[in-house]
């Protein structure tokens, strides 16, 4: 690749190449583009048929990029500069490509069907006057009209010193057609029918492959359809409906019941419930009010919301998810390096084998006739009476058409497309193909505690009133005092008060004492909330509840005394509770043979209590962010390079990067964490189990596809070379092989996954 000199103008372009349907095709396109000057970066996406290019505008332009792709034998349906237009989705171009494939298939199929009928008439004793002229005229339609794009692609590829799959089809159909014309001047067997049949079956296969591959990329199209197409904005007090592309950061959007939130934003006024299932995978709507973030494309269930747009266009949650899924679908896995080396050398080797087969049969055909005699006894299409030159031509053509490495090129990307797409539907985003392959081998999974295993916010767990008191009254008095505080414990009390539908008392003379507690007058009573030391200073006798407080603290909870004046009235405890699916998810991971570790900055007592609750195998407590990296390294030294780290915050980023697979877990707003290899939207720990299972299933499909495609070619080429495979049978088998690989990949959609929602 030619480097771009510092200081030159860098531009980005996106090209839609519908015919780029396999890694072999993508490799030829990349090879042609890299010959241009000023190419700084290049990536291809088979799932979306896109080529993304970074280049120096002073050395190369958009037309040159298009010409380079066309020289490789592929048509560019659309090309845009990222600086002047949004990135095209490729959906329209893919639909047009499918329609064109459908049209070419029928243009070729009708005359070829007539040819087959004409071939059958002499067998029934019916003579066909001018048979050869009729067949030549009919065959010209599939070979030169419907198959024109195939031959043009083959010619461009050869002129560009590359060999794509179209080269094999052209070499398998054009020579038989032209050799068949000799029949006008010299009596011989006609090969024109074979040329028409090979082209037609090739075009049928192209259409079926395009249709099947379109199904593998349904996840991307479904996501694109999720977004709102327009937005209602409030500008100078007037409602204005605009296309979604016209929304800018800072716009005030009105979202009515039943409408989609147009773009990521923050609620300014009103309350409602938002269905965020597309982002988090959770079916229950979430309550939203002023100050709460909302995600674009989620559904407003009830109430009118006013939302301030905070992210638009490519910065929105939905756009980031689409980008991550596309990247995972088009990226390569380590096992694919083997397939790339095979397909890169395959076509030239096949052409050499075809020429050798032709030469050997022409030179020593009569001495090899015993092979035909043996084959005729087992295979109905083998004719032992054919002349050696005719067998030479048939075997050479059969090698060309049977050996198209389509199935080998489709083996990995189709499985990745389905696997990554299914993961996205379940809130699991693999950022690369290598993450999918590596996840299956994970032996140790390390968890951060707060916000990963736990909810990340304190909740009221215990409310113990002293003798003669009521728990609800204790909570009401304590929450009324804490109303003057911004501490997380105060928020926990306020939420619990709201759940119980209790009225807050009138607060006055609020005072916060650092490190001790808070106090204030509630309905004329002096209420204190704090630790034992402060209670002792205030002459409050805590002996009656000291044992309960110690028990609560041993459970990893934060316990506080509550007093009215100098009289103890109770103890309130708060804790960061486990996520509802934590225990079941950890148990499922252990059943899969994965050792679990907790890595936290919390104190050993609280960490041990949480670990015991959830079933974690081992605990590392009091660990600073910098120390987490060292623990990951120690585990890698002990278990090898198969350690995963699960975290939810920026403090976990170094450890996520150090781990062999970094897994970010959190809300949709955090989906683009750069340090992670896998992202679980919504924070479901059950997604870890599904991600591991999906990784294993996807890799298994890749291996099955590669074995099937390789075995098919290894077995079929020698059979064709020795004259035991008719070219028309070969082209049918070649198409069936490619479709079988795609069908096997599509079975991933039906493979069962263990769905873990909550702990029983």
C-alpha positions in Angstrom: 0.0 0.0 0.0 1.3 3.4 -0.9 1.8 5.7 2.1 0.4 9.2 2.3 3.0 11.9 3.0 2.4 14.0 6.1 0.5 17.2 5.5 -1.4 16.1 2.4 -5.2 16.2 2.3 -6.8 13.0 3.6 -10.2 12.0 2.4 -12.5 9.1 2.9 -14.7 7.3 0.4 -17.3 4.5 0.5 -17.9 2.3 -2.6 -20.9 -0.1 -2.9 -19.8 -3.2 -4.8 -22.8 -5.6 -5.0 -20.9 -8.4 -6.7 -18.3 -8.6 -3.9 -19.8 -11.6 -2.3 -16.9 -13.5 -0.8 -13.4 -13.1 0.7 -11.8 -14.0 -2.6 -13.7 -11.2 -4.3 -12.8 -8.8 -1.6 -9.2 -9.7 -1.9 -9.2 -9.0 -5.6 -10.8 -5.6 -5.1 -8.3 -4.7 -2.4 -5.4 -5.9 -4.5 -6.5 -3.6 -7.4 -7.1 -0.6 -5.1 -3.7 -0.9 -3.3 -2.0 -0.3 -6.6 -3.2 3.3 -6.7 -1.0 6.0 -5.3 -2.0 7.7 -2.0 -4.0 4.9 -0.5 -3.7 5.2 3.3 -6.3 2.8 4.6 -8.6 0.1 3.1 -11.4 -2.1 4.5 -14.0 -4.3 2.9 -17.4 -5.5 4.2 -18.9 -8.5 2.5 -22.0 -8.2 4.7 -22.8 -4.7 3.4 -20.9 -4.9 0.1 -18.9 -1.8 1.0 -15.3 -0.8 0.5 -14.1 2.0 2.8 -11.0 3.9 1.6 -8.7 6.5 3.2 -6.7 8.3 0.5 -4.7 11.4 -0.4 -6.9 13.6 -2.6 -3.8 15.1 -4.2 -2.8 11.7 -5.7 -6.1 9.8 -6.2 -9.7 10.8 -6.8 -13.1 9.0 -6.6 -13.1 8.2 -10.3 -9.7 6.4 -10.0 -11.0 4.4 -7.1 -14.1 3.3 -9.1 -11.9 2.4 -12.1 -9.6 0.3 -10.0 -12.6 -1.7 -8.6 -13.9 -2.2 -12.2 -10.5 -3.3 -13.4 -10.7 -6.1 -10.9 -13.9 -7.2 -12.6 -16.6 -5.7 -10.3 -19.2 -3.0 -10.9 -19.4 -0.1 -8.5 -23.1 0.7 -7.9 -22.4 3.9 -5.8 -19.4 5.9 -4.7 -19.5 8.8 -2.2 -17.0 10.9 -0.4 -17.6 10.8 3.4 -16.9 14.6 3.6 -19.8 15.5 1.2 -22.5 12.9 2.0 -23.5 10.4 4.6 -22.4 6.9 4.2 -24.7 4.9 1.9 -26.4 1.9 3.5 -26.1 -0.3 0.4 -29.7 -1.6 0.8 -31.0 -0.1 -2.4 -28.0 -1.3 -4.4 -28.3 -4.8 -2.9 -32.0 -5.0 -3.9 -31.1 -3.7 -7.5 -28.4 -6.4 -7.7 -30.9 -9.0 -6.7 -33.4 -7.8 -9.3 -30.7 -7.8 -12.0 -29.7 -11.4 -11.0 -33.3 -12.4 -11.3 -33.6 -10.9 -14.7 -30.4 -12.5 -16.0 -31.5 -15.9 -14.7 -34.8 -15.8 -16.6 -33.2 -14.3 -19.8 -30.8 -17.3 -19.8 -33.3 -19.9 -18.5 -36.0 -19.6 -21.1 -33.8 -20.2 -24.2 -31.8 -22.9 -22.4 -35.1 -24.7 -21.6 -36.0 -24.6 -25.3 -32.6 -26.0 -26.1 -33.1 -29.0 -23.8 -36.5 -29.7 -25.3 -34.9 -29.6 -28.8 -32.2 -32.0 -27.6 -34.9 -34.4 -26.4 -36.8 -34.5 -29.8 -34.2 -36.6 -31.7 -34.1 -39.1 -28.8 -37.8 -39.5 -29.4 -37.3 -40.1 -33.1 -38.3 -36.6 -34.2 -36.0 -34.9 -36.6 -35.3 -31.1 -36.1 -34.4 -29.4 -39.4 -31.7 -26.8 -39.0 -31.0 -28.0 -35.4 -27.5 -26.5 -35.1 -28.5 -23.1 -36.4 -31.5 -23.0 -34.0 -29.4 -24.1 -31.0 -26.6 -21.6 -31.8 -29.1 -18.8 -32.0 -30.8 -19.7 -28.8 -27.6 -20.3 -26.9 -26.3 -16.9 -27.9 -28.9 -15.4 -25.5 -27.6 -17.0 -22.3 -24.0 -17.0 -23.2 -23.6 -13.5 -24.7 -26.6 -11.5 -23.4 -27.5 -12.8 -19.9 -23.8 -13.8 -19.3 -22.3 -10.6 -20.7 -21.5 -9.2 -17.2 -19.7 -12.4 -16.4 -17.4 -12.3 -19.4 -16.8 -8.5 -19.0 -15.8 -9.2 -15.4 -13.5 -12.0 -16.5 -11.8 -9.9 -19.2 -11.2 -7.0 -16.8 -9.8 -9.4 -14.2 -7.4 -11.0 -16.6 -6.4 -7.6 -18.0 -5.6 -6.5 -14.4 -3.5 -9.7 -14.0 -6.0 -11.3 -11.5 -8.3 -14.3 -11.8 -11.7 -14.2 -10.2 -14.4 -16.8 -10.3 -16.0 -15.3 -13.5 -12.8 -16.3 -15.3 -13.5 -20.0 -14.7 -17.1 -19.7 -15.9 -16.0 -17.8 -19.1 -13.3 -20.3 -19.9 -15.9 -23.1 -19.3 -18.6 -21.6 -21.6 -17.0 -19.6 -24.4 -14.7 -22.3 -25.8 -17.5 -24.9 -26.1 -19.7 -22.3 -27.9 -17.1 -21.4 -30.5 -16.0 -25.0 -31.0 -19.6 -25.9 -31.6 -19.7 -23.5 -34.6 -17.2 -25.8 -36.4 -20.2 -28.1 -36.9 -21.4 -25.8 -39.7 -18.4 -26.8 -41.7 -17.4 -30.2 -40.4 -19.6 -32.9 -38.9 -18.9 -33.2 -35.2 -20.6 -33.3 -31.8 -22.1 -29.9 -30.8 -20.9 -28.3 -27.6 -23.2 -25.2 -27.9 -25.8 -26.8 -25.6 -23.2 -27.3 -22.9 -22.1 -23.6 -23.1 -25.7 -22.4 -22.7 -26.3 -24.8 -19.8 -23.1 -23.9 -17.9 -23.9 -20.2 -18.2 -27.6 -20.7 -17.1 -26.8 -22.8 -14.1 -24.1 -20.3 -13.1 -26.6 -17.5 -13.3 -29.2 -19.5 -11.3 -26.5 -20.1 -8.7 -25.6 -16.4 -8.6 -29.3 -15.4 -8.0 -29.8 -18.0 -5.3 -26.5 -17.0 -3.6 -27.5 -13.3 -3.7 -30.9 -14.1 -2.2 -29.4 -16.3 0.5 -26.6 -13.9 1.4 -29.2 -11.2 1.6 -30.9 -13.2 4.4 -27.6 -13.3 6.4 -27.4 -9.5 6.5 -31.0 -9.0 7.7 -29.8 -7.9 11.1 -28.3 -4.7 9.5 -31.4 -3.9 7.5 -33.7 -4.5 10.5 -31.6 -2.0 12.5 -31.7 0.5 9.7 -35.5 0.2 9.7 -35.7 0.8 13.4 -34.7 4.5 13.2 -37.3 7.3 13.0 -37.7 8.8 9.6 -38.7 12.3 10.8 -38.9 14.4 14.0 -41.2 17.0 15.4 -39.2 20.0 16.7 -40.3 22.9 18.8 -38.8 26.0 17.3 -39.8 29.4 18.7 -42.9 27.9 20.1 -44.0 26.4 16.8 -44.1 22.6 16.0 -42.1 21.8 12.8 -41.8 18.3 11.3 -38.4 17.8 9.6 -36.5 14.8 8.2 -34.4 13.0 10.7 -31.3 14.2 8.9 -32.2 17.8 9.7 -32.1 17.3 13.5 -29.1 18.9 15.1 -27.6 18.8 18.6 -29.6 21.1 20.9 -32.9 20.8 19.1 -36.0 20.3 21.3 -37.9 17.3 20.1 -41.6 16.5 20.9 -42.2 12.7 21.3 -45.9 11.7 21.5 -47.2 8.4 22.8 -46.6 5.5 20.4 -43.8 7.5 18.6 -40.1 6.6 18.3 -37.6 8.9 20.0 -36.0 10.5 16.9 -32.4 10.8 18.2 -30.4 10.3 21.4 -31.2 13.0 23.9 -32.2 14.0 27.4 -35.7 14.5 28.8 -36.4 18.2 29.5 -40.1 18.0 30.5 -42.8 15.5 31.4 -42.6 11.8 32.4 -43.2 8.6 30.5 -42.2 5.0 30.1 -39.8 4.1 27.3 -39.6 0.7 25.6 -35.8 0.2 25.3 -35.9 -3.5 24.3 -34.0 -2.8 21.1 -31.1 -1.5 23.1 -31.1 -3.5 26.3 -33.1 -6.6 25.4 -35.4 -6.0 28.3 -39.1 -6.2 27.6 -40.2 -4.0 30.6 -40.4 -0.3 29.7 -38.2 2.1 31.8 -39.6 5.2 33.5 -38.1 8.4 32.2 -38.3 11.9 33.6 -36.5 15.3 33.4 -32.7 14.8 33.3 -32.9 11.1 32.2 -31.2 10.1 28.9 -33.1 8.5 26.1 -32.0 6.5 23.1 -33.0 7.2 19.6 -35.4 4.7 17.9 -36.8 3.6 21.3 -40.6 3.8 21.8 -42.5 6.2 23.9 -45.3 4.3 25.6 -47.4 7.0 27.1 -47.3 10.8 27.8 -45.8 13.6 25.8 -42.1 14.0 26.2 -39.9 17.0 25.4 -36.4 15.8 24.6 -33.2 17.8 23.9 -31.1 16.1 21.2 -27.6 15.3 22.5 -26.4 13.1 19.6 -27.3 12.9 16.0 -26.3 11.1 12.8 -23.4 8.7 13.1 -22.9 9.6 16.8 -26.2 8.1 17.9 -26.5 4.8 19.7 -28.2 3.0 16.8 -25.6 4.2 14.3 -22.8 3.0 16.6 -24.5 -0.4 16.9 -24.9 -0.8 13.1 -21.2 0.2 12.6 -20.1 -2.4 15.3 -22.2 -5.2 13.8 -21.0 -4.4 10.2 -17.4 -4.4 11.4 -17.8 -7.7 13.2 -19.5 -9.3 10.2 -16.8 -8.2 7.8 -13.7 -8.6 9.9 -11.6 -11.7 9.7 -11.1 -14.5 12.2 -7.7 -16.1 12.7 -8.8 -19.4 11.0 -9.7 -17.3 7.9 -6.0 -16.8 7.1 -5.8 -20.4 6.1 -8.9 -20.0 3.8 -7.5 -16.8 2.3 -4.2 -18.4 1.4 -6.1 -21.3 -0.3 -8.5 -19.1 -2.3 -5.7 -16.7 -3.3 -3.8 -19.5 -5.1 -6.8 -21.6 -6.1 -7.9 -20.1 -9.4 -4.4 -20.1 -11.1 -3.9 -23.7 -9.9 -7.2 -24.8 -11.3 -6.4 -23.3 -14.7 -3.1 -25.2 -14.7 -4.9 -28.4 -13.8 -7.5 -27.8 -16.5 -4.7 -27.3 -19.2 -2.9 -30.4 -17.9 -6.0 -32.5 -18.2 -6.6 -31.2 -21.7 -3.0 -32.0 -22.7 -2.9 -35.4 -21.2 -6.2 -36.6 -22.8 -5.1 -35.2 -26.2 -1.7 -36.9 -26.0 -2.5 -40.2 -24.2 -6.3 -40.4 -24.5 -6.5 -43.9 -26.0 -4.3 -45.4 -23.3 -6.6 -43.9 -20.6 -9.8 -45.2 -22.1 -10.0 -47.9 -19.4 -11.0 -45.1 -17.0 -14.0 -44.2 -19.1 -15.0 -47.9 -19.4 -14.9 -48.3 -15.7 -16.7 -45.0 -15.1 -19.5 -45.9 -17.6 -20.4 -48.9 -15.5 -21.2 -46.7 -12.5 -22.0 -43.2 -13.8 -24.8 -42.7 -16.4 -23.3 -39.5 -17.9 -20.0 -41.2 -18.8 -19.7 -42.3 -22.4 -16.8 -44.7 -23.0 -17.2 -44.3 -26.8 -16.3 -40.6 -27.0 -13.2 -39.7 -28.9 -10.0 -38.6 -27.0 -10.2 -34.9 -28.2 -13.8 -34.7 -27.0 -13.0 -36.2 -23.6 -10.1 -33.8 -23.4 -12.3 -30.8 -23.9 -15.0 -32.1 -21.5 -12.6 -32.8 -18.7 -10.9 -29.4 -19.1 -14.2 -27.6 -19.0 -15.4 -29.7 -16.1 -12.3 -28.9 -14.0 -13.0 -25.1 -14.6 -16.6 -25.1 -13.6 -16.4 -27.6 -10.7 -13.5 -25.8 -9.1 -15.0 -22.3 -8.5 -13.9 -21.6 -4.9 -17.3 -19.9 -4.1 -18.1 -22.2 -1.3 -14.6 -21.8 0.2 -14.9 -18.0 0.0 -18.4 -18.0 1.6 -17.5 -20.4 4.5 -16.3 -17.8 7.0 -18.1 -14.6 6.2 -21.6 -16.1 6.0 -21.2 -17.7 9.4 -19.8 -14.5 10.9 -22.7 -12.5 9.4 -25.3 -14.7 10.9 -23.5 -15.1 14.3 -22.8 -11.3 14.7 -26.4 -10.5 13.5 -28.0 -12.9 15.9 -25.8 -11.5 18.7 -26.9 -8.0 17.9 -30.5 -9.0 18.2 -29.9 -10.2 21.7 -27.9 -7.2 22.8 -24.5 -8.8 22.2 -22.1 -6.8 20.1 -18.8 -8.5 18.9 -16.5 -5.7 17.8 -14.4 -8.1 15.6 -14.4 -11.5 14.2 -11.4 -12.5 16.2 -13.4 -11.8 19.4 -15.9 -14.4 18.3 -13.3 -17.0 17.8 -11.4 -16.2 21.0 -14.5 -16.1 23.2 -15.0 -19.8 22.7 -11.7 -20.7 24.3 -12.0 -18.5 27.5 -10.9 -20.4 30.6 -11.1 -17.5 33.1 -13.6 -14.7 33.4 -12.8 -11.8 35.7 -15.6 -9.6 37.0 -15.6 -6.1 38.3 -18.1 -5.8 41.2 -19.8 -2.5 41.3 -22.1 -2.0 38.3 -21.2 -5.3 36.8 -22.2 -8.0 39.3 -24.3 -5.5 41.2 -26.7 -2.7 40.2 -24.2 0.0 40.9 -26.4 2.0 43.2 -27.4 1.4 46.9 -30.9 0.3 47.8 -32.6 0.0 51.2 -32.1 -3.6 52.3 -33.1 -3.5 56.0 -35.1 -1.1 58.2 -35.0 -2.3 61.9 -37.1 -0.2 64.3 -36.3 -0.3 68.0 -38.8 -1.8 70.4 -42.3 -0.3 70.0 -41.4 1.5 66.7 -42.7 0.9 63.2 -40.3 0.3 60.2 -42.3 2.6 57.8 -42.3 5.5 60.3 -38.5 5.0 60.9 -37.9 5.1 57.1 -40.2 8.2 56.7 -38.3 10.2 59.4 -34.9 9.1 58.0 -35.8 9.8 54.4 -37.1 13.3 55.4 -33.7 14.2 56.8 -31.8 12.7 54.0 -33.9 14.7 51.5 -31.5 17.6 52.2 -28.5 15.5 51.1 -27.1 14.5 47.7 -25.5 11.4 49.0 -26.4 8.1 47.2 -27.8 6.8 50.4 -30.3 9.7 50.4 -31.4 8.8 46.9 -31.9 5.2 48.0 -34.1 6.3 50.9 -36.1 8.7 48.6 -36.8 5.9 46.1 -37.9 3.5 48.8 -40.2 6.2 50.3 -41.8 6.6 46.8 -42.2 2.9 46.4 -44.1 2.7 49.8 -46.2 5.8 48.9 -45.2 7.5 52.1 -45.4 11.3 52.5 -42.1 13.1 53.4 -42.1 15.2 56.6 -41.3 18.9 56.7 -37.5 19.4 57.0 -35.7 22.4 58.6 -32.3 23.2 60.1 -30.6 20.5 58.0 -26.9 19.9 58.8 -24.4 17.5 57.3 -21.4 16.5 59.5 -18.5 15.2 57.4 -17.6 11.6 58.3 -20.4 11.4 61.0 -23.9 11.8 59.5 -26.7 14.2 59.0 -29.4 15.8 61.2 -32.4 18.0 60.9 -35.8 19.0 62.3 -38.6 16.8 61.0 -42.1 17.7 62.1 -40.5 19.3 65.2 -38.3 16.3 66.0 -34.5 16.4 65.9 -33.6 13.4 63.8 -30.0 12.2 63.6 -28.6 9.6 61.1 -25.0 8.4 61.5 -22.4 6.1 62.7 -21.8 4.7 66.2 -19.1 7.2 67.1 -21.4 10.2 66.5 -24.2 8.5 68.3 -21.9 8.1 71.3 -20.9 11.8 71.1 -24.7 12.7 71.1 -25.2 10.5 74.2 -27.5 8.0 72.3 -27.5 4.5 73.8 -27.0 2.0 70.9 -26.7 -1.1 72.9 -30.1 -2.6 72.0 -29.3 -2.7 68.2 -25.5 -2.9 68.2 -25.6 -6.7 67.5 -28.0 -6.2 64.6 -25.8 -3.5 63.2 -22.7 -5.7 63.4 -24.5 -8.5 61.6 -25.5 -6.2 58.8 -22.0 -4.9 58.4 -20.6 -8.5 58.3 -23.0 -9.0 55.3 -21.2 -6.2 53.4 -24.0 -3.7 54.0 -23.6 0.0 55.1 -25.6 0.3 58.4 -26.6 3.6 60.1 -28.2 4.4 63.4 -31.3 6.6 63.5 -32.1 8.6 66.6 -34.7 11.1 67.7 -33.0 13.5 70.0 -31.0 11.2 72.4 -33.3 8.2 71.9 -32.3 5.4 69.4 -35.3 4.6 67.2 -33.7 2.1 64.7 -31.1 1.0 62.2 -31.3 1.4 58.4 -29.0 -0.6 56.1 -28.2 0.0 52.5 -26.3 -2.2 50.0 -25.4 -2.4 46.4 -27.6 -5.4 45.5 -26.9 -8.2 43.0 -28.3 -8.1 39.5 -31.2 -10.4 39.3 -29.5 -12.8 36.8 -26.0 -12.7 38.4 -26.1 -16.0 40.4 -27.7 -18.0 37.5 -25.2 -16.5 34.9 -22.2 -17.4 37.1 -23.5 -20.9 37.6 -24.0 -21.4 33.9 -20.4 -20.1 33.2 -19.0 -22.5 35.7 -21.0 -25.4 34.1 -19.2 -24.4 30.8 -15.9 -24.9 32.5 -15.0 -21.2 33.0 -13.3 -20.2 36.2 -14.8 -17.0 37.7 -12.8 -14.3 39.6 -14.0 -11.0 41.2 -11.7 -8.0 41.0 -12.8 -5.0 43.0 -11.5 -2.0 44.9 -14.0 -2.7 47.7 -13.0 -4.0 51.1 -12.5 -7.7 51.6 -15.5 -8.2 53.8 -18.0 -6.7 51.3 -16.3 -8.4 48.4 -16.3 -11.8 50.1 -20.0 -11.4 50.9 -21.0 -10.6 47.3 -18.8 -13.4 46.0 -20.4 -15.9 48.3 -23.9 -14.8 47.2 -23.1 -15.1 43.5 -20.9 -18.1 43.6 -17.6 -16.5 42.4 -14.6 -18.9 42.6 -12.0 -16.5 43.9 -11.8 -12.8 45.0 -9.2 -10.0 44.7 -10.2 -7.1 46.9 -8.8 -3.6 47.6 -7.4 -3.5 44.1 -6.8 -0.1 42.4 -7.4 0.3 38.7 -3.7 0.1 38.0 -3.5 -3.1 40.0 -6.3 -4.7 38.0 -4.0 -4.9 35.0 -1.3 -6.7 37.1 -3.9 -9.3 38.3 -5.0 -9.9 34.7 -1.3 -10.6 33.8 -0.9 -13.0 36.7 -4.0 -14.9 35.6 -2.7 -15.0 32.0 0.6 -16.5 33.3 -1.4 -19.1 35.2 -4.1 -20.0 32.7 -2.5 -19.0 29.4 -3.9 -16.4 26.9 -7.5 -17.2 27.6 -8.6 -14.6 30.1 -11.7 -12.4 29.7 -12.4 -9.2 31.8 -15.9 -7.9 32.4 -16.3 -4.3 33.5 -18.6 -1.3 33.2 -16.6 1.9 33.8 -13.7 3.9 32.6 -11.6 2.6 35.5 -11.9 -0.8 34.0 -10.5 0.2 30.6 -6.8 -0.7 31.2 -7.8 -4.2 32.4 -10.3 -4.7 29.5 -7.5 -3.9 27.1 -5.0 -6.2 28.9 -7.4 -9.1 28.8 -7.5 -11.4 25.8 -11.2 -10.6 25.5 -12.5 -7.4 27.1 -16.2 -7.3 27.7 -18.0 -4.0 28.4 -21.3 -4.3 30.2 -23.6 -1.4 30.8 -26.3 0.8 29.3 -26.8 1.6 25.7 -25.2 5.1 26.2 -21.9 3.3 26.9 -22.0 1.0 23.9 -19.0 2.5 22.2 -16.4 1.7 24.9 -13.2 1.6 22.9 -11.4 -0.8 25.2 -13.8 -3.7 24.8 -13.9 -6.5 22.3 -17.4 -7.5 23.2 -20.2 -5.2 24.4 -23.3 -6.3 26.3 -26.0 -3.7 26.0 -28.2 -3.2 29.0 -26.1 -4.9 31.5 -27.6 -8.4 31.4 -25.0 -10.9 32.8 -27.0 -13.7 31.1 -25.7 -12.2 27.9 -22.2 -13.5 28.8 -23.5 -17.1 28.7 -25.3 -16.4 25.4 -22.1 -14.7 24.0 -20.0 -17.7 24.9 -22.5 -20.2 23.4 -22.9 -18.1 20.2 -19.1 -17.9 19.9 -18.8 -21.7 20.0 -21.7 -22.3 17.6 -20.4 -19.7 15.1 -16.9 -21.1 15.1 -18.3 -24.6 14.7 -20.2 -23.5 11.6 -17.0 -21.9 10.2 -15.1 -25.1 10.6 -18.0 -27.2 9.2 -18.2 -24.9 6.2 -14.4 -24.9 5.5 -14.3 -28.7 5.8 -17.3 -29.1 3.5 -16.0 -26.7 0.9 -12.4 -28.0 0.9 -13.4 -31.6 0.8 -15.8 -30.9 -2.1 -13.1 -29.3 -4.2 -10.4 -31.8 -3.3 -12.7 -34.7 -4.3 -14.3 -33.1 -7.3 -11.3 -31.8 -9.2 -9.6 -35.2 -9.7 -12.9 -36.8 -10.8 -13.4 -34.0 -13.3 -9.7 -34.2 -14.5 -9.9 -37.9 -15.4 -13.1 -37.4 -17.5 -15.7 -38.8 -15.1 -17.6 -35.6 -14.5 -19.7 -33.9 -17.2 -19.4 -30.1 -17.1 -23.1 -29.6 -16.7 -23.2 -31.9 -13.7 -20.2 -30.0 -12.4 -21.8 -26.6 -12.5 -24.9 -27.9 -10.7 -22.7 -29.5 -8.0 -20.7 -26.2 -7.7 -23.8 -24.2 -7.2 -25.2 -26.8 -4.7 -21.9 -26.6 -2.7 -22.1 -22.8 -2.3 -25.8 -23.0 -1.3 -25.1 -25.7 1.2 -22.5 -23.6 2.9 -24.9 -20.7 3.1 -27.7 -22.9 4.4 -25.5 -24.4 7.0 -24.6 -20.9 8.2 -28.3 -19.9 8.3 -28.9 -22.8 10.7 -27.2 -20.6 13.4 -30.4 -18.7 13.6 -32.2 -21.7 14.9 -29.5 -23.0 17.2 -30.7 -22.9 20.8 -29.1 -20.5 23.4 -29.5 -20.6 27.1 -31.6 -17.5 27.9 -30.9 -16.3 31.5 -33.1 -13.5 32.7 -33.0 -13.8 36.5 -31.9 -16.0 39.4 -34.5 -18.6 40.3 
